[in-house]
Amino acid sequence: MILSDRWIREHALATNMIEPFVEAQRRENCISYGLSSYGYDARVADEFKIFTNIDSSVVDPKNFDSNSFVDRKTDVCIIPPNSFALARTVEYFRIPRDVLVICLGKSTYARCGIIVNVTPLEPEWEGHVTLEFSNTTPLPAKIYANEGACQFLFLKGDQPCETSYADRAGKYMGQRGVTLPRL
């Protein structure tokens, strides 16, 4: 079952499920963020890791070379053509044991050829969410810090899971900042 704005607000305020929490959608002169009817539109922070292929490295998820990124702290991130950048949410999430969270990109970015990718937030996971922005266009693309980046949808299970992310001590538990692949 998908959870409503009422449920999200109640849990965000009572348990710090989303921190900081914006109770109403903000959209004036920005890409919208905050609570929506059946989800929460999270913001992208001003910390970016922009992919570069200066050293002609091989992208290896088992042995990722952090030198493949250029770090930037900026209000506007420029992603090179046909490349990507990693970032993180402004918000810190704490997911309840009986909830799974799925993320979808904002249509404003999708209509510009910018795809946002996030894996599901599992029961009892917590941390800043690492976001991947793919620029599928042949032109440089802009990402605006402290504005909406993606929408999180909260799905309630029919019962609490047997083993949560916290129970199995997942490798991305409690992450802060932009987190690179771990084995």
Secondary structure, DSSP 4 states (H G I P E B T S, - for coil): -BPPHHHHHHHHHHH-SEES--SS-B-TTS--BEEETTEEEEEB-SEEEEE--TT-----TTS--GGGEEEEE-SEEEEPTT-EEEEEEEEEEE--TTEEEEEEE-HHHHTTTEEEE---B-TT-EEEEEEEEEE-SSS-EEEETTSEEEEEEEEE-SS--SS-TTTTT-TTTTB-S------
